[in-house]
Amino acid sequence: MCAALGAVVVLSAGLAPSAAADDVQSQQWYLGPMKADEMWKVSTGKGVKVAVIDSGVNPETPSLKGQVLVDEVPKALSYHVTQDYSGHGTSMAELIAGTGAGGGLKGLAPGAKIVPYRIVTKDLKGEAEKKKTSTSATAIRAAADSDAKIINMSYGSPASDPEEEAAVKYAYSKGKLLIAGTGNNAEKFNLIGYPASYPFVVGVAAADKTGKVGKFSEHGNYVDLAAPGLDVPTWCDATFKSYCPGEGTSMATAITSASAALIWSAHPDWTANQVLGSLIDTAGRDWPKNEPSNYLGYGLIRPRKVLEDTGIDPGPAKTDPLSYENGTGVTDASPSATASTASQPPKTTTGDRTSAAGSSAESSGGNTLWVVLGGVAAVLVVGGGAYAVLRSRRRA
């Protein structure tokens, strides 16, 4: 779900650090506005494992050495798991947990670890390879039975799969936090994307430096959160020789997974519901929380707001923050403010919010939305008119 834009920003990613190699981290514009250096003083994601279900993960890039737990992949699913056939899965792993060594990408949660799962996507060639490679449903179930707390799914399809949906429900029942990109075809079809639109999956949209959703980012009532997804560097291809700037909800998904890892590491006793609830509560938005945007969901992720609040209330452990969308109702027996609002249906919007301008003395370069919120919402205009939303919010 990411699209490279073609310009090479690094030519020596596999070598010792150099001026060119260092440049890729300077292209990770979101690390500054999100105050990554300050967050890392509190949490680096240590102790949290993230399952990356993708095209495979190359554990030998400088940034990922020592970060990929290949031995934790079940033998039945281990075929070529370290042979990334497109460079996509490795890019997502680096955005989540890369150490930045060798001038590579610096993950937002560099203390976290990656458990790689290789699945069939459109980029995998050869029928023999496809037959030996896992399906997404099989990989999700394996991740559900692992020690990974977070399942990152930076892939998508316009078609639902009953086996994949059943695997998602199983993973949720095992206490996993499932995160997926909403898709990149908004300008063409804006079809419903799976697995993002399944119940119990957090659908993530892609936003730019100003907090505005990308025109490509698929939208509708299954968008739950938004994260940086434009001008984010990733590996250009599977040769792992250079990085290219790109755009996509894939990158936004990985950065959201890393944000969840930071929070879960700082609060190891929290449940997936509480980690997600804290991200929703602290998300940047200038619209009512009970009226989520079809473009940015509950807002722009701001994990620092969770980490800096030592007395933050994450809500009940068993209350699903997306209970209305998921059609489950409130599962926690204890009455609370969170429980009482979770079951209320959010209002559906059509001419929807695509951005919110912000200002703060903490921020620089105009990248303010990721720090503190203010300003006015906007409407995405395509071809002279507001982009109509034709979907309803997901229900189980």
N, C-alpha and C positions, 0 to 999 in steps of 0.2 A: 504493500500500500504506500510505498514511497516512490517518488519519481526523481531521478537525478537530472540536474539541469545542465550538466556537461562541463562546466569550468572546473579545471583541476586546481585544488588549493594546496595539495601536498604532493611532492614527488619523491619523498624519501621516507615514507611511513614505516618501512621495515628496517630502517637503519638507526644509527645512534641519533639522538636529538640534534637538530640543526635549526637554522633560522627558518627554513622552509617547513620543517616538521612541526616546529612550535606554532606555526601559523594556523594549523587546524584548530587548536584550542581557542585561539582568538576569534575564530569563526563561530564558536559556540556562544553566541550572543546572550542566550538566556541565563547562563551561569551567573553573570553579574547582576541583572535585575532580580533574579530569584534569590540573591544573596547566598550562593552556594558555600562560599568560604565561611560565612557565619553559621550556616546549618551544619557544616562538617565539624564544627567545634562541639556540637551537641550530639550529632549522629552521622555516621557514614553508611548506615545500612548493615553494619556488622551483625552477623548471626542470622541474617535473613537470606533465604534461597529463592531465586526467581526462576521459574520454568519458562524458557523461551521456546515456544513452538513455532518453527519457522523453516528456513531452507537449510538448516544445519548451522553449526557455530565452529569457526576455526579457532582453536584454543592457543594457537602459536603466534598470533599477532602480538606485538610488544605490549599493547594495552590489556590483553586478556591472559597473559601468562600467569598461571596460578589462580585464575578466577573461574575457570570452567570445570565443573564436577562431572567429568565424563563417566566415571565409575558408578555414578548414581543413576545412570540410565539403564533400565532393564535390558537384559541381553537380547530379548526378542525385538526390541525397538532400536538397537544400537547400530544397525547397518548404516555405515558412512555418516554417522551423526556428526563427525568432525570435518566432513567434507562439504563445505558450504557451496552449493552449486550456483549461487547468484551473488553472494556477498551481503545479502539482505539480513539474514539471521545474525551474522557476525556484527554487522552495524548496530542492530538492536541491542545485542549483548554489550557492546562497548558503550552505547548511550546509557545503559542501565548501570553497569558495574565496571567499566573500563578504568584502569588505574592512571591512564595518561602516559605511561612509560613509553620511551622511544618516540615521544612526540605524537602519540596516538590520541584518540578521543578520550576525554575525561568523562567518565560516567557520573551521573548525578548522585549515585549511591555506590561509590568506589569500594566500600567495605562489604557489599553484598556479594553473593556468589551466584553463578549461572548454572542451571541444569538444562542442557540442550536436548531438544527433540526435533528430529528432521521429518518433515511431512511433504507430501506431494503438493506443489503449486504449479501454476502455469509455466513457470520457468524451468521446471525439471524436464529434461529430454530423455527419450528412450523408454520403451515399454517395459524392458527388463528392470530398469532402475525404478520405475514407478511401482512395479509389483513388489519390489523388495523394501520399499519405503513406506513408512507408517501413514495411516490416514489421520486426519485431525481428531476424529473421535477416539481412536486408540491412544493417541498421544495425550489427549486431555485426561482420559481415565488413568493413564499411567502417572501423570503429574498429580492427579488427585490422590493417588495412593503413595506419593512420595513425601519427603519432608519440606518440599517447596511450599511457601505460604502464598505466593503470588504466581498467577499464570498469565504470561504476556502473549497476546495473540495479535501480532501486527500483520494480519492477513484478512482476506475477506472474500465473500462470494455473494452474488445476488440471489442464490438459491439456498433454501433451508435444507437441512439434512436431519431427519429424525434421530439418527444415531449420534450425531454431533450434539444435538439439543439434549438428548438423554445424558450424554457424557458431561455436559455443562451442569445439568441439574445435580448429577452425582458429585461433581467437584465442589459445587456450592455446599452440598450436604456434608462434605468432609471439611468444611471451614476454609476453603480457598477463596481468594479474591481474584476474580477473573476480569481482565481488562483487554479491550479490543478496539481497533480503529473503526470509525464509522464508514470509511471508504472515500475514494478520490474522484468520483465521476459526477459530481454535482452539476457541472456545466453541460454535461451531455444527457444523462439519464436520471441521476439522483434516485437510483433504485434503493430499496431497503437492503442494507448490508448485514450479512451474517459472518461470524457469530455475534457481532456487536448488538444485534437487535433481539437476541434470545433473552428470555428472563434470566436474571442473575449475572448478566454480563454488563460491565461498565463501558458504555460507548463513549469514545473520546474523539472530539473534533480537533482540527489543527488551526492554530492562531498564529499571527505574526507578532513583530516586535511591539506593535501598538495595542495588541489585544484584539485585533479584528480577525474574524474567521476567514480562512482562505476560500476563494471562490470555488475551488475544486472540492472542498470538504463537504461530504454528503451530510445532509441535515434532515431533521424531522424529530419526532417526539422520542426517538430512542437515543438521542444525544444526551449524555449525562454530565460530562465535564469537557473542558478544553485545555489544551497544553501547547507549548511551542511546537510548530510543525512546518514552518517555512524558513528557508535559508539555513537549514540544519545540515552540517556535513555528515556524509556517510561514505562507506567504501564505494568507489565507482563501479567495481565489478568483482568477480571472484578471483582475479589475479592478485588482489590485495597489494597493489603497488601505489595506489593513490586514492585520495578522498575527493569527493565532488559535493558541492552544495546541492541540496535537494529539497523537496517539499512533499509532505504526505501525512496522513493520519497515523502511519506506521511510527514515525518518529515521536509524534504526540503521545502515542500509546506507551512507547518505551519510557519516555520521560515521566509519564504518570505512574508507571510501575515502579520506577526508581523513587519517586516521591513517596509512594506507599511504603517502600522498603525503609526509607529514612524514618518514617513515623513508626512503623512496626518495630524497628530496632530500638527506638527510644522508649516504646511502650510494649514490651514483649508479651504482657498479659492481656492485651486488647484482642478482640476478635476481628475478623474481616469486616463485620458490620460497623464496628467502632472506628477502624481505620478509614473506611469509606465515609462514614458519617462525619468524621473530623475534616476530611478533604472537602466535603460538600458544605459544611458549616463555614469554613474559612475561605471558600472560593471567592474570587473577585467578581463582583457583579454590581450593577446599579439598578436592578429590578427586584421585585419581591421574590423571596426564596420559594414561595409556593406557586410561582409562575415561571417555571424553567423555560429558557429560551430554546427554540428549535434549532438554533445554530451553535450555541455555546453551553447548552444544558444549564446546570446550576452555577456555571461560571468558570473562571480561569483558576487552575490549581495554584495554591500558594502554601506549600508544606511548611514554610518557615513560620507561618502564623500558628501552626499547630505546635511546632517544636519550641517556640519562644514562650508559649503560655504554659507554665508549669502546673497551673491549676485547671487546665481545660477539662471540660466534661464531654467525654466522647459519646454519651448516650448509653442506653441499655445494650448489653452484649448480644442479646438475641433479637433485637429489633432491626429489621431490614430497612436501611435508609431509602431504598427504592421500592418499598412495599406496594405502593399504588401501581407503579409501572409494571412490577413483576406479578401483580395479581394475587399476592399471597396474604395480604392483610398484615396486621401487626401481630408478630409472633410472641412478643414478650408479655408475660402476664402482669407485670408491674405497671401501673399507670404512671405516665410521665409526660412532660411537655413534648418530648421527642415522639413518644408513642402517639400522643393525641393528634399531632400534626402529620405524622407519616401516612396515616390512612386517608387523609383528605386529598381528593383529586386535584392535581394542579391544573390551572386553566390552560387550554390550548390556544396558541397564538398563531397567526398567519403572517402578517407583516412583522417579521420577528426581529429580535435583537441580534445583531451580528458583532457589536463591539461596545466598549465603554471606555471613554477617555479618562485618564487618571493624571494625578500630579502629586509629587512627593519630594521633599528635600532629600530623601534617601536615594532617589533614583537619578540616573543620568542618561543622556543620549535619547531621551524620549521613551525609554522602555519602562514605563511607570506602572502599567496595569498589573504586572507581576508582583508589585510591592504593595501598593495601596490603591484604593478605588475612589473614583469621583467622576463627574462629568455626565455625559448624556449618551443614551443608547442610539444606535443607528439602524438603518434598514438597508439590506443588500439590494442593489438595483442591478438588474441584468436586462439588457436590451430595452432600457427605458421604463421598465416597470418592476414592481416588487416581485421577488421570486416567490411564487405560491408554494405552500407546503401541502402536500397531498396525502400525507400519512397520519395515522393515528398512533397514539402511544402504545407501546407493546404491552400485551397482557398474556398471562400464562393460559 
